[in-house]
Amino acid sequence: MWKRDEVVRPPAGGRDAGGAAAPTTSAFAGAQAMPTPEIQTKGHMDKDAVNIGKSVVIKGELTGSEDLTVEGSVEGKIELREHVLTIGAHGRIKAEVFAKVAIVIGEVIGNITAAEKVDIRENGSVDGNIVSPRVAIAESAHFRGTVDMQKAPAVAPAPAAARPEPKPEVRPAPPPAGPSQVPGGQRVVGA
């Protein structure tokens, strides 16, 4: 029977009975057996993800190009426009949030803008406005604010300052003519 304090040693030849490579162990006596890094990262090979722990406090602007889970505290601005932001159960956010998908399990005070979806889960709390084409609010979640679910236009229009104003066509007035002939043989002066 395996005991927690025992060091696991691979059988001779580095293979187990089934022919598979035995797990690697630490070189230090009395250390716990550690699985190979391949096993530890198996679930995260296809996607990068970062975790901000419970004791971490960030004040300022937070930007990134990978999925993020916040269990700590963030004040300021969070910008992950192409990635998923998860506010964990211990997460406390006082910020403007911009993400592809925002999942709230903790607390957010501030506006959330998401390109795809905002999901306020059970016991999650949002005090602020939400702009997203899809919004899900669990039955026991807290939400105070407004929701704008308009789909974003496929191509954003150019800013008004960059767009030239159309100018009306200006034609010079014809020069005054002398007496002219009107059909019917009458002469008109000053026309």
Secondary structure, 3 states (H helix, E strand, C coil): CCCCCCCCCCCHHHECCCCCECCCCCCCCCCCCCCCHHHHCHHHCCCCEEEECCCCEEEEEEECCCEEEECCEEEEEEEEEEEEEEECCCCEEEEEEEEEEEEECCEEECCEEEEEEEEECCCCEEECCEECCCEEECCCCEEECCEECCCCCCCCCCCCCCCCCCCCCCCCCCCCCCCEEECCCEEECCC
